[in-house]
């Protein structure tokens, strides 16, 4: 008899069935309304004000009008956070439906990357969105994944609810349906009153995850500078602080989930099952479904009871799934609010011009399509509200050239930010060529911080254009000409034309600046903005570039501190940083006169600095000859390398890399277990034992429930109502026990994963942040290792999956042992043998057809890391990209990485789908047939008089119990069969994590140093004796380098870009191994100030004392003053630091910001201010030797001389890399790296 006809229809049932269309319509409406209510209540309960809110499109405009500056931003941010989660979900669902699949992410990428420089304004001006790359690369995938699961579950629950409602109403009274709906609504309403704010918790969790990951990305970006400073301890402190904040929040979330899970599971799952049992049994105690006395009637009752059970349980589960959707939506709202906030701000910044910063700024303040550039009454204000330029009026005609000077931080680069539309134009108007308020092809910007995109050499030259956007494609001969103009033609020999390279890691700072000039020569714009873009090249090359630009007919607006460039400009604009400015024009006799000035008579430190810079600049420009005579010097060669010709090959062994033989997977897994569970009786071991105990407890409870189900049938057959009521009481107690055990098991599993994440993170960080391993991993490993991705996302995923695997492994093992014993009692050895034979055959079959999920998962994580790093890189270089107008080019590169990830994900999903069909058939569907066979086997072998009611009750109880036992056994066997797939996926994460761990271990050893190299310590001298300077890519830069630096005799390193000046410092700092010979240096008393300025997280005080902590700095000051009173240490430290800031002319930062202000100093300070801050660190630490790697090239000449004079007076012996002749008087010897092919000369400077 077909299963749908097992039950005879009652007379009432026939009546209902006759009007089932009406029944379906009513129940469908009730279900739909219930589902909608579940969705809506989650939002209205927490956000009642949404009823009066604006609709999607109007809200965007209204929000934009309400956004103000300063304190208003905080109120608006608070308003946005209070907006309904339902509204966010509605908006995002609309976008997903309109831009389904990968187009949804592309839509957001296009909005951020191509529209009005949104990515720059969001990160550096607006500041309402923190970590936009986290929201794109992490929040969106998680939101889409969890939303798809929610929609799938709810649609399935809705369909099942409709079907089983129809079946229930077809043979039973509608009162059962009303009872079920009533219970679900009452229980769901009660549960929602207890529900924590899961959306807010999830939003905070994602924010903390983003902050933690951003620190790792930041360390990756600034690895060399941090390594030069020796800042591992400070960076480790920042990272651990963020990690501990994240862990603390995750523990709080787990606690909230635990107690709420107990309430939800009790009402909607376990106690609900008891209610379902009552509903199932009630018709069999009273009504037409009561069993008659015949054996056939009782068998028919058993069939009806089984079907009725499946209908009621399935209906109950489907309605319960809809009811708990509110909690899942609550969690999803955390993602939704963050993504919607990103969308709102992106749209606002792309469509409405900076209303968030100033209501007066509008595109009408920009007049375009002119042949000149004009500032009329322009006011320049920083995002923090500091006025830099007041009422500037200036006109630059085509053919004129403007030079902008002034102290660091006076607003020179900021003027260009206003010109290019990156900052709002507060007052006045600007006239410029091209169309629109942004920079365009008529005005080409070469930024202060060199930017090189990842790609081929040809793509670097045409940036920001793509090959499709070129009007006339750049030929090979054209590339040769461009590179010859900047002396970079050797790049064509060094790199294949089609090879994609991360040029920022390959080229020196000077080479990157020359590549930027080659771009300018390719684009040939009307106006070129040169923002200190040649500070790292020689003066001769800089002058050659100026002549080339003039010959092209391009007008220049230049920021520079080199007086020699005055000769190439006819207008000089001087700024003082406090609103004042001065314009001077060239006369026919090459002298300058002041045409207009806004310097006020009020004298301040900054204006005094501005006047000093202006006078020194103009005096040096007027008399270069006298300058040369004043600093005249001669050199005498005292040592040199053996002359090496380019054609001459030098036999040199290879520089060793951070490489080791990879361990096989079993050894890596064993090492992982040793890290995660070092002792069986420690905290992690105890949690594992607790998990096993809870799993055993749940198995026992499941066994009792299975027995209870069989006993229920027995009491129905015997019509023993009193015993059945007692059974209901026992069921309630078991429900309470299960509602504690199940959530506790979930919470303990999550805590186990979190504990393992802490152990693995601490294990890796202790090696990663020691002995400069974080630098060596990225630069010395010889392969691409995305350590930041592996330390954050991969560790999190690995430990979460591993905890799930352990639970998934322990539970089925315990279940199998328990239920195998129970089955043996029921069906004997034959039943157990059938069960185990099926398991072994199924496991072998699935293993044979399983794809290589391990490698697929590993590759997916690697692609995810690359995609995320592209966003982090975009954030780091946002200003340079914005000035270049490179949004479209960056969007193309990010989309290419995204498409590669998407295509791989499609392949992985297709393989998972095909394998899932086979797996589901073998582990879930086919076992039902085995269950029926075992039940039949037991029934045939059962002994006893089946005509007796007691025998029928025992048989019914045993069959029901056997079905539950077999079902549970096959579920356990299915879990075991799936373990193979889970372990394959887990193996990819294990390999990625332990590949990094093995490289970190190698970085801790001295195996990088060749046997012929010797490193010794001396307190008074730095010595290189026959040392070969070789790059990690095996290029010889200096052969048998020999020189020494004693205290009081400073050394100047000179030479063209790319010849190895910074590389000498890397060898001295042990970032690169000494190839051969002997390196002698002090064990302490040596301080490096790197080429790339680095500002740490923290206060202004923290910037000066870096890499020391405040406590360490106070101890240093106490020892310096020989004072023992700790109470006076803070005051002594601040007084000393103020003196240091006065010496480097940055005391105005203290007056403006105070010691304890915590800002994003990289955005607040100009490049020159950051370099002076680096020198302040040198003076605070007061070492014997200072290693200065072109660390003052963005300061004016007089400031640079002042800083070196201070270092000399303090007795600091410096080793300087510089292109400025003005520094020669402060040094006793000059080391010339001639050509980057091994040749060098050491000369004595004779003053």
N, C-alpha and C positions, 0 to 999 in steps of 0.2 A: 504494500500500500504506500503510495507516495507520501512524503513527509507532510505536504500541505493538506492532506486529507486524513491525517491520523486522528483528528478530533471530530467527533460528530457535532454538528451545529445544533445548538439549542433553539427552541422556538423564538426566544428573544433575539438570539444571534441572527436568525434568518431575517427578522424584521429590520435589524440594523443593517444587515448586508444589502437588503433591498434598496436602502437609501444611502449606500456607501459613498456616493459622490458628495452628498451633503455632508456626511461625516468627515470625509477627507478634506473638504473645503474648510470646515470649522477647525479641525485639528491642525491643518496646515497653517491656517491663520494664527492659531494659538502658538504653534511651534515657532513660526517666523517672528511673531511678536515677542515671544520669550527670548529668542536669540538676539533680536535687536535690543531688548531691554538689558540683556546681559552685557552687550557691548556698550550701551549708552550709560548704564548706571555707574560703570567704572569711572567715566569721565565726570558725570554730573555730581556724583557724591563728593569728589575731591575738588571740583572746579564749578561751583554753582553759578559763577558770574558769566559763564560762557553763553548763557541764554541771551544775554544782551550784547554779545560780541558781534563783530563785523563778520561778513562772509569772506571767503578766501581772498578774492581779488581786492575788495575794499580794505581788508585788514592790512594788506601790504602798504597801501597808500597811507592809511591812517597811522600805521606804525612809523612810517617814514616821517610824517609831519610831527609826530610827538617826540622824535629823537632830538635831543639837545646835546650840548657840550657839558663836560664835567659831571656834575652830580646828576644831571638828567639821565645820562646813560645808565646809571645804576637803577633808577626808577623804572626805566623802560625794560632793562634786563629782567627786573623783578616781575614786571607785567607779563613779559614773554614766558617766564617760567611758570606763571600761574595760569597760562592758557590751557584750554582743555586738551587732554590727550586724545580725545575723540576727534577734535578738529585737526590735530597734527596727523593722525592716522588717515583721516578723510582726504587731506591734501596729498599725502604721500601715496595713498592708494590710487588717487586720480592720476598722479604722475606715472606710477607703475603701469596703469592700464593704458595710458597714452604712449608712454615710452617703454614698452615692455622689454624685459631682458636686458642685454648689454647697453641698449640705447638709453636706459635710465641713467646709468653712470656716465655715459658720454654726454648726456644733457647737462649734468652738473659740472663735469669737467669743462665743457665748452663755456658754460656760464662763468666759471671762475677764471679760466685761462685766457679767454679771448675778449671778454667784455670789460672795457674801461679799467684794465689793470686791477681787477678785483682782488686777486691773490696778494698783491703788494699792500693794498689798502687794508685788507683784512688782518694781515700779520703785523704791519708796522704803523698804521694810522688809526684804524677803527678800534681794535683791541676788544671788541665784544665777543669774538669767536676765539676760543683757545684751541690749539691743535687742529686746524681744519683738515690736515692730512689724516689724522686719526679718524675723523668722522667719515671721510671718503673711503679710506682703505680698510676700515674695520667696522664702523657702525653700520654703514649701508649693507655690506654683505650679511652681517648678523641680523639686521632688521629684516632683510628680504628672506633669509633662510627661515627665521622663526615665524615670520608672517605667513610664508607659504605652508609651513607645518600647521599653523593655526587654522588657516583657511581649509586645508585638506581635512583636518580632523573635524572641523565644524560642519563642512559639507557632508562628510561621511556620516556624522552623527545626525544631521538633519534628515538625510536620506533614510537612514535606519529608523529614525523616529517615526517618519511617515509610514514606512512599510510595516513596522511592528505595531504601530497604532491601528492601522487597518486590520492586521491579523488579529489583534486583541479584541477589537470591536466586532470582528466577524463571528466570534463564538462566545463572547463573555459580555457582561454588563459594562457600560461606559464608566461606571463608578470606579473601576480599577484605574482607568486612565486619569480620572479626576484626582484620585488618591495620590497617584504617582506625581502628577503635576503639582499638586498642593504641597507634597513633601519637598519636592525639588525647589519650589519657589520659597518656601519657608526656610529650608536649610540654607539655600543660596543667599537669602537676605540676611540671615543671622551670620553667615560666614563673612559676608562683605563688611559687616560692622566691625569685625575683628581684623580685617585685612590691613597690613602695614602699607606704607606708600612705596610699593615696589618700583614704580616708575621713577620716582626721585632717587631711590637707592641705586637703580641700574644706571641712571644718568651720572650720578656721582662716581660709580664704579668705572664707567667708561672714561670719565674725565681724569680720574687718578691713573688709570692705565695709560692714557695718552700722555700725561705728564711724565710718568716713569719711562715710557718708551722714547719720549722726546729727549730725555737726558742721555740715553744711549746713542741716539742719532747725533746729538750735539757733540758727544765725546768722539764719535767716529769722524765728524767733520773737522774738529780741531785737535785731532790726535797728536800731530807733530808739535803744536804749540804747547799742549799740556805736558807732553813728554819732555820738551826742553825746559820747562819751568820746574819739572819734578812734581807735578800737581796731582799725583795718583791718590794721595791720602785725602785731599780736599774733594776731588771728584767722587771718590768712594763714599765720603761722608754725605755728599748731596744725593747720590744714587740710593744709598741705604735709607736715608730719611724718606725719600719718595716711596721706596719699596715698603718700608714699615708702615707708612700711612695707608698704602694700598692694602697691605695684609690686614691691618686693623679694621678697615672698612669691610673687607671680604669676610672677616670673622663675624662682624656685626650682621651682615647680610645672611650668613649661614644660620645664626641664632634666630633671626626673624623667620626664615624659611622653616626652621625646625618646629617652633611652637605653632606657627600658623598651619604647617603641614599636618600636624597632629589633629587640629580642629577640623580641617578640610577633609582629611582622610576618614575621620570618624563619622562625620555626618553624611558625606557623599559617597563613601566607598564601603566601609565596613558595617556601620550601623544601617546604612542604606541597604546593604545586602540582607540584613535581618528583616527590614521592612519588606524587601522583595520576597523573602521566604514566606512571610505571613500572607502576602498577596497571592503567592503561588499556591499555598496550601489551602487557603480559605474556601475556594470553590470545591475542593475535594472532601471537606468536612461537611459542607452544606450546599446543596444545589444539585444540578443535573450531572455533575462530574463525580459524584460519590461512587465508589466502587460497589458493584454488586457481588453476590456471594460466589458466582461461578469463577472458575479458573480463567476462562477466556475474558470475562469482564475485568478481572484483576489485571490481566496482561494488557488489556486495552487501556486500563487506568494508568499503568506504568508508562505506556507509550504516550498517552495524553499528558501525563505529568512531566515527562522529559521535554516534550515540545513546549508545553506551557512555561516550563522553567527557562528555556532558551529565549522565548519571546519576552517574558517579563524582565529577565536579566539584561538582555540586549537593549530593551527600551529604557530601562533604568540607567544603563551605562551611557546611552546616547544623550539622554536628557542631562545626566550629570556632566558630560563633556561640554555641553552648551553652557551649563551653569558655571563651570570653573573657567570659562573663557574670559570672564572679567579679570581674573588674576593674571592670566597670560597677556591680556590686553594692557593691563596695568604695567607689566614688565616691559612690553613692547613700547609703551608710551615713553619710557626713558630714552630709547633709541630715537623714537619719532620726534620728540621735542628737540633733541640735539640736531637731527638732520633738518628739521623744518626751520630751526633757528639759522642754520647755515644757508638754507635756501632763501629765507627772507632777507638776510643781510647781503647775500650775493646779488639778489635781484635789486635791492635798494642801491647798493654801491654801483651796480652796472647801469641802472636806469635813471637814478636821481643823483645828481652830482654832489656827493659829500654833504647831504643835508644833516648827517649825523655830526658834522663838525662845525658847520657855520651856515646859518640861514641865508647870508648875503652872497655866498658863493654860487655862481650860476654860469652856464656855458656862455651867456651873453657878455661876460667880462673878457672873453677871448675873441679877438678879431683876427680872422684867418685870411689866407690867400693874399698875403702881402709879400713884398720883395725885401722887407727889412724886419728886424726885431726891435720892438719898442716896449719899454716899461713906463707906464704913466701912473704916478701916485700909488705904486704897488707897495703893499705891506706884507712882509713874510713873518708868519707866526708858526712855531712848532706845534705838533699835536698836543704837547704839554702846556701850551699857552705862553711860551717865552717869545717875546718880540725880538727878532734878529735884524730886520731891515724895516725902516719906516719911511713911507712916502718916496720911494725910489722913482726917479724920472731919468730915463736913459734911452738913447736910440742908437742902434747899430745898423748901419747901411750895408748893402751888399758891397763887398770889397774892403770893408773895414774889419779890423781885428781887435777884439777886446780881451784884456788881461785882467783877471780878478785876483786881488790879493787881500790879505788880512790875517789876523791870528787864527789858530785852529778853533773851530766851533763858532766862528763869527757869521756863518750863514752862506758861505760861498756855494757849497753843493746844494743847500736848501733853496737857493734862488732858482736852480735848475729844476728842483722838484716841483716848484710852483709853475715854472715855465712848461714843464711836461705834464702837468695835471695830476701828479702824484699827491701833492698837497693842495688844499683849497686856496683859491685866491680870495683873500679876506676883503681887500679893497683895491680900487684902481682897476686898470684894464691892461691887457697885454695884446700887442699886435705881433703876428708872426706868420711865416709862410705855411703852406699846406692847408689842410682842411681839418677842423676839429680842434679840441683843446689838448689832445695828447701829442706826444712827439710823433713824427712821421718821417717819410723818406726824404723830405726837404731839410730836416734837421737830424743829423746823425750824432748819437751820443756815444762817446768812448768813456766808460765809467772808471771811477776811482778804484774799485775792486774788480780786477780782471775776472771775466766770466767766460768759460769755455764749455760748450755743450758737449755731451757725450755723442760721438759720431766720427765720421771720417774727416780727414784734413780739408777736403773740399767743402764739406758742410760747415767747418769753422770759418772759412773765408767768406762764404756768402751769407752767414747768419745775420739777421733772423729769417732770411728767405729760405724757402725750400726749393728743391730742384724744379718743381712744378711752377713756382712763382717767378723764376728767372725769365727775363725778356730775351736776353742773349746768354745762352749757357756758357759758363766759365770753362774754357778749354784748358788743356794741360799746359800749353805755352803761357796762357794767362796766369795760371797758378805759379809758374816759375817766375814770371815777372813780378808778381805781387810779393812773393817770398824773398826775391832778391832785394827788393826795395827795403825790406826790414831785416836783411841778413839772416833769413831762416830757410834758405834753400836746402840746407842739409836735412831738413825734415822729410823731404821727398825721398831721400836715400834711406832714411832710418825707418820710415813707416810705409807699408803698402797703401796704395791709394784707396783700396776698398776696405781697409781695416778700421773697425770702430774702436776708438780709444777714449779713455777718460783723461782728457788732456790736462785737467787740473792737477792730476797726480804725476803726469809725465814731464810737464814743462816747468821751468823755474818761473818766478814772478816776473822777471824781466822778459823772458820769452813770451809769456802770456800777454804782457803789455805790447810787445812788438806785433804779436798776432792780432791784437785789437786794432793797431794802426793799419795793418794790412787789410782788415775789413773796411776801414775808412777809405783807403785808396780804391777798393773795389766799388763801393757804393757811390763815391763822388757826389756828395750832397751839396746844397747851396751853403748851409751852415754846419759847422762841426763844433760840438761841445766837447772839450777835452778837459776832463776833470782829474787833474793830477795823474794822468794816465801814462806818463813816461817817467815817473819818479825813480824807477828801478833801472833805467838805462843810462848810458854815459851822456855827458853834456854834448859831445860831438854828434852822437846819434840823434839826440833830441833836436838839436839845431837842424840837422839834415831832414828830419821829419817835418819841421816847420816850413822849410824851403819847399819841400815836396807838396805840402798842402797848399801853400801860396801859389805854386805853379799850376795846380789843378783849378785854381779860381775859386776855391772854397774859403769862405770867411770863417775865422776861428773865434770862438769864445773859450778862453783858456783859464783854468785855475792852475797856478804853479807857484812854487816858492823859489824858483831859480831866476835870479836877476838877468841872466843871459837872454831870456826869452822876451825881455822888454823890446829888444831890437826888432822883433817880428810883429809888434802890435803898435797901434796908433792911439788906443784908448786904454787907460788904466783905471779900474774901479777898485777902491779900497773900502773895506767894511770894518766896523769895530765890534760887531756882535751885540750891540745894545741899541740898535736902530740907526746909528749914524753911518754915513757913507761919504765918499769923496771921489769925484771924477776928474781925471787929468787927460788932456789931449796933447798929442805930439805937434810941435811946431816944425817948420821947414828945416830948422837947424838941428833937429833931432832932440831938442830939449822939450820938457813937458811943462804945461801950465795948468793951473786948476781952473776949470770952467764953472763947476758947480760943486758945492759941498754942503753936507748936512751934519758935519761933526759939531757937536755942541761944546760949549765952553766948560761944562761940568767935567772935571777930570776924575776918572776912575781907573782902577788897575787895568781893566780890559781896554779902555780907550788909550791908556798910556802904552799898552802893548801894541795896539793898532798903529799909533803914531810912530812907535819905534820900528815896527815892521815896514811901514811906508817909507820912512827916511832911509833905513838901511837898504831897502829894495832899490830906491831911486839912486842913492849914492853909488851903490855897486854897479848899477846899470850905466851911470855916467862915466865911470872911470874904471873900466875893467883892467886897463893897463896898470894903473896904480895898485889895484887889488892884487894883480899878479906879482908886482914888485914887492908888495908888502909880505906876501906869502911865498916868496921865491924860495926854491929849494932845489937840491940836486940829489941824485941817488947814485949809489955805488953798488954794483953787483957783488955779493959776497958768496952766493951759492946758486946753483941752477941744476936742472935735471939734465940727464943725457938727452941730447937732441933726438927727437923722434919724428920721423916724417910720416905723413898720412898713409903712404904706401907700405911703411914698415910695420910688420906684424910683431907683436910682443907676445911671447909665450907666458901666459898667466893662467894659473888654475882658476876654476870657477868659484865664485863667492857662494858659500853654503846657504841654503834656504831653510826655512822652518818646515822641514819635511820629515815624516816618519812613516814607517810601514803601518798601514791600517790594520787594526786588530779584527779578527773575524767577529761576526755578530754575537755568537754565544759568549765570547770573552767580554765584549762591550756590555751585554746584558748583565753578566755577572758583576762587572765593575759598577754598573748602575745600581744594582741591588745592594752592593756594599756601601755605596754612598747614601742611599735612601733609608736602608735599615742596617746601620752598622752593628747594632746589638739587638738581640731578640727581646730584651727586657727594657729597652729605652722607650721613649714616648711613641715613636713610630711603630715599634714592635708591639707595644701595648695596644695601639689603635688597630693594628692588624688582628690581634687576638680578639679585641672587642668586636670587630667586624665579623670574624668567624663565629663568635658567640651569638651575635644578633641574627646571623644567617641561620644558624642551627635553631635558634628560637623561632624564627619565622617558619622554618621547615616543620617543626613540631606543631605550630599553630595550624599550618596548612594541612597537616595530617589530621589534626583534630577536626578541622572544618570538613575535610573529605569524609571522615567518619560520621560527622554530624549530618551531612547530606544523606548518607545511607540510612542513618537512624530516623531521619525525618520521613523517608519513604515507608519505613517499617511501621511508624506510628500512624501514618495515614491508612495503610492497609488494615491495621488493627483498630482504626478509628478511636485511638486513645488521645482525647483532646487534652486532658490534664497533663499527660506526659509531654505532649507537644508544647504546651505553654511553658513547662519547666525547661524544655529544650531552647525555647526562645530566650529565656533568661540567661542560659549558658552562652547562647550566641552573642548576646549583648556584651557579656564579659569578655568573650573572645574578640569581639570587635574593638573593645577598649584596649586590650592587649596589643592587637595588631596595629591599631592606630598610633600606638607608641613605638612599636618595633620598626615599622616600615619607614616613617619619617626619620627616626633615629639612625636607621641604616643609611638612608640617603645623605643625611647631614654628616654622619661619621665618614662616609665615603668621600664627600666633598672636603671635609677637614683633613682626611688622609692625603688627598690630592694637593691641598694647600700646604700642608706640612712638607710634603715631598718637593713642592715647588720652592719652598723656603730653603730646604736642604740643598737642592740642586743649584739654585741661584747663588747661595753663599759659597758653595764649592767652586763654581766657575768664577765668581767674582774675586775670590782670594788669589787666583792666578791671573785673571784678566787685568786686574788693577795693581799689578806688581811687576817690577823690572821692565816697565814699558811694554808689556805684552800687548796691550790694546793698540799700540802703534805697530808693533811687529806683525801682528795678525793681518793687518790691512796692507802692509808695505813689504813684508819680508817672507810671506808664505808661498809666493809664486803662483797662487791661485786665488780665485774670488771667494772669500769667506765673509758672508754677511753676519758678522758676530752680533750686531745689535738686534737683528731679527731673531737669531737663535737664542739669545739670552732673554728675550721677552716673550714673543709669541710662541716659539717652538718649545721652550721649557714649560710654558703654561699648558700647551696642547698635549705634550708628552705626559706630564704628570696627571692631567685630567683623564686622558685615555688609559693610562696605566692603572689608576685607581679603579676606573670602570672595568678594566680587564681583570683585576684581582677579584673584585666583587663578582664579576661574571664567571670567574673561574672557581671561586670557593663555593658560591651558591649552588651551581649544578653538581659539583662533586658531593657536597653534603646531601643535596636532594637525591642524587642517584644512589648513594649508599643507604639512605633512609628508606626510599621507596623501593629499592631492590629487595631489601629485607621484607618490606610489607608485601611485595608482589610474590616473593617466594612462599610466604605463608598462604597466599590466595591461589596462585596458579602453579606453584612448584618450579622445579628447575627448568622445565621446558619453556615456560613463559619467560623466565629470565634469560634463557639462551636465545630465544627469538629476539628479545629486546636488544641484547648485546650484539648479536649478529647484524641486526639492522644498523646499529650505531657504527660499527666498524666498516661495513660496506658503504654507508652514507659518507663517512669521513674520508674514506679513500677516494670515492667518486668526486666529492667536492674539492679535494686537494688536487686532483688531476685536472679539473676544469677551471681552477681558480687563476685569474690573471695575477701579474706581479704588482699587487697593490702597494708593496713596500716602496719600490722605486717610483711608482706613480705618485704616492703621497709625498715622498721626499722632493720630487720635482715640483709638485704643486706648492709646497712651502717655500722652496727657493724662488719660484716665480712671484709668490705673494710678497716675499722680502724685497725683491727687485722693484716691484710696483710701489711698495711703500717707500723705499728709499728714493725713488724718483720724486715723490711728493715732499719728502724731507729736504732733498736737494733744492727743489723749487722754492721752498720756504727760506732756505739759507741765502739763496742768491736772488731773492724776489726783486730787490731794487735794481740790480743790474739788468735783469731780464725785462723789467718794466721800462727802463730807459731805452733799451734796445728795441722795444716793441716786439719782443720775442714770444708773446703769448701763443700765437698760432703755431710757431715752431715747437714750443714746449708741449703744447696740446697734442701735436702729432707724435712726439716722442713718448709721452705718457700713454696715449691711446695705443701705440704700437706695443708697449709692454702689457697693457691691459688686454689687447686682443690675443697676445700670446698666452696670457694666463687664462683667458676665456676659452680659447681653443683647447688648451690642455684640460680644462675643467669639463668641457663637453665630451672629450674622449674618456675621461675618468667616469663621468656620469653614465655614459653609454655602457661602459664595461660593468659598472656597478648594477645597472639595470638588468643587463643580460644575466649576470651572475646571480642577481637577486631573484630572478624568476626560477632558476634552477634550485637555488638555496631554499626558497620558500616552499617549493614543491617537495623537496627531500626532507626538510626539517619541520614543516608545519602541516602540509596537506596530506601527503602519503601516510603519515603515522596514524591517521584516523582509521584507515583500513586495518592496520595492525591491531588497533584498539578493539575494533569490532570482532576481529578473529579471536583475540584473547578472551573477550567476554563470552563468545560462543563456546570456546574451549572449556571455560570454567563452568558454564551452565550445563554442558553435556556431561561433565564429570561430577556434578554436584549430586550427592546422595541424600535421600530422604523422601518422604511422602509429600509430593507437591500438591496434593489436594488439601493438606492442612494449612490453615491460615498462618500458623507460626512458621512453617517451612517456607511458605511464600514470602513472609516478611523477612526471614533470614536471607533468602535468595535475593530478594529485591535490595536489601541492605548491602549484601556482598557485591552484587553487580554494580550498584551505584558507587560503592567504595572503590571497587576495582577500576571502574571507568575513570574516577578521579585520580587514582594512583597511577594508572597507565598514562593518563593525560599529563600529570605532573612529571612523570618520568620522561616522557617524550619532549616536554618543554625543556627539561634539564639536558637531555641529549641534544636537542636542537641548539641550545646555548653552547654546548661543547663543540658541536660541529661548526658553529660560527666563530669560535675562538681562533681558528686558523686564519680566517680573514682578518679578524681584529689584530692578531699578532703581526700579520704581514704589514698592515697599515702602521702599526706601532713601530715596526722595525725601521721604517723610513725616518721617523723622528729620532730614534735611538742613534742611527748612523750619523745624522746631522749634528746632534748634540755632542756625540763623542768624537767626531772628527775635529770639532772645535776644541774639545777638552785635550785631545792628544797634541794638537798644535800648541795650546797654551802650556802644556807640560814641557814641550821642547823649548819654548821661549824662555823658560825659567833656567835652563841649563846653559853652560858656556860652550856648548858644542859648536856654536856659530863661529867662534874664534878659531881660525886655522892654527895648526900646530906651530907655524913659523912666526906667529904674532905674539908679542909680549906686551902686557899692560902692567905698569908699575905705578906706585904712589909716591908723590913728593910734595912737600908743603910750599916750596918756593919757586917752582918752575913748571912750565908746560912745554913738553918736548915731543916732537915727531922725529923719529930716526928711521929713514928709509921705509916709510909707510906708503903702500899703494892705496890710493883712494879709488874704489871701484863701486859702481852702483849695483843695486840688486838685479838689474837687467844685464849685468856683466860688462858694463862699459867702463874702460879705464879713463879716469879724469886727471889723476896726478900720479906720476911714476916715481917711486923712491923718494917721496917727499921728506925733506929734512929741514927742520927749523926749530928754534926754541924761543920761548918768551919768559923772561925773568921779570920780577917785580920792578916796576918803574920804567920798563921798556915796552911800550905798547906796540902792537902789530896791526897793520892795515892790509886787508885782503882786497885785491882788485882783479879785474879781468872781465871779459865779455860775459853776457848772460849765458847760463848753462855750462860754464866751465868748471863748476864744482866748488864754489865758495861756501855755499850752505852745506855741501856734502862734507867738507872738512869739519864743520861743527857737528854734523851728525855722527861722524866717527869719534870725535872728542867726547860727545855725550853718550856714547855706547848705543846709539840707535842703530848704527850700522857697524858691522864687525871690522876691526882693523885687518886689512888684507895680509899684511906682512910687516916686518920691522917691529919697532917698539914705540909705544905711546906712554909717556909719563905725564901725570897730572896730579893736582892736589886731591886728596880724598874728600876734602870739604873746602869751602871758601871760593867756590866757582859758581857764578850765577849767569844763566842764559836769558837773553831777551830776544825772542824769535822774530823772524821776518813778518809773520802774520800776527797782528795783535790779537790778544785773547782776553776777553772780559768774563770773569767767572760769575756764577750766581751769587747773590748776596748784596750786602750794603756797600757804600762807598769805602768804608773802612776795610772791608774784605777785599776790595780791589787792590788796595795798596799793599796789604800784608800778604797777599797770595804768594806762595801756596800754603802759608801758615794759617792755622785757626786763630781765633782771637785769644784763646787761652795761651797758645804757644807764643803769640806775639807779645803778650803781656809778660810772660816769663823772660823773653828776650830783652825787653826794655828794662825789667828789673835787674837783670844781670849786667846790662849796659851801664845803668846808673848805680850799680852796686847797692841797691836798696832791697830790704827784706820785707817791707810792708806791702802785702798784697792789696790792701785797700786803696793804696795810691796808684796801683798799676794802671787802671783804666784812664785816669787823668794824665799820667805820664805818657801813656801810649798815644792818646789823642793829641797832646801837645807836640809830641815828636812827629806824628803824621802830618799835623798842620804845617810844621816847618818844612817837611818834605814837599807838600803841595805848593807851598810858597816858592820853593826852589825850582819847581818845574812849571811855575806860572799856571797852576790849576786851582788856586785857592778859591776862585769864584764858584767852583763846583760845590765846595763846602758851604759857602754862603748861600748858595741857591738851593741845594738839596739836603744838606745836613749829613751827619755821619751815618745815621741809621736808616736812611731811605733805601728801599729795595726796588730797583728799576731794572729794565732790560737795557743794561749799559751799552750793549752793542748797537742798539738803535738810538740811544740818547746821545752818545758821544760821537764826534767826528773821528775820522781815521787819525788825524794828527793828535787829537786829544787822547785817543787810545794809545798812541805811541808814546806820548809824554807820560801817560799812566804807567806804561811799561818801564820807563826810566825812573819813575818814582819808586817802583818796586826795587829796582837796582839800588837806589840810594838808601831805601829803608833797610835792605838786607846787608848793605855795605860789605860786599865780599872782597877778597884779595884780587880776584880776576873777574872781569865782566866780559861776557861773550855777546857781542852786539851785532846781530845779523840784519843789516839794513833797516834798523828799527827806528830811524829818525828821518826817513826820506820824505815823509809827508809834513814835516815841520819846516818853518822858515829857516833860512841860513843863520840868522842871528840867534834864534832859539837853539838850533842845533849846536852852534859854537858854545853858547852858554851852558848847555847840558854837558858837553865834553869838558869844558873848563871846570865845572863842578866835580865831575868824576876824577879829573886830574888832581884837584885840590884835596879831595877826600882820600887820595892815595889808592884809587882803584885802577889797576892795570887792565887795559881793555884790548881785546882782539876784535877788530871791527871789519865787517864786510860793507863796503860802500862804493858808490860811484862818484862821490862829491870831492873834488880837490880841496875844498875848504877844510876838510878834516885832516889833511896831511900834517899840519903843524902839531897835532896832538899825538903823533905816533913817531916811533923811533926807527921802525923798519917797515918795509912793504913787501908782501908776498904776492907776486903776479902770477896768476893762473892764465896761461897765454892763450890756449886754444881748445881746452877740454879734451885734448888727445894725449895727455900725459906730461906736457911740457910746462915748466914753471921756472920762475926766477925769484930769488930772495935778495932784496936790495936794502942797504942801509940808507936811511934818510938823513941828509946833511943839511941842517937848517942854516 
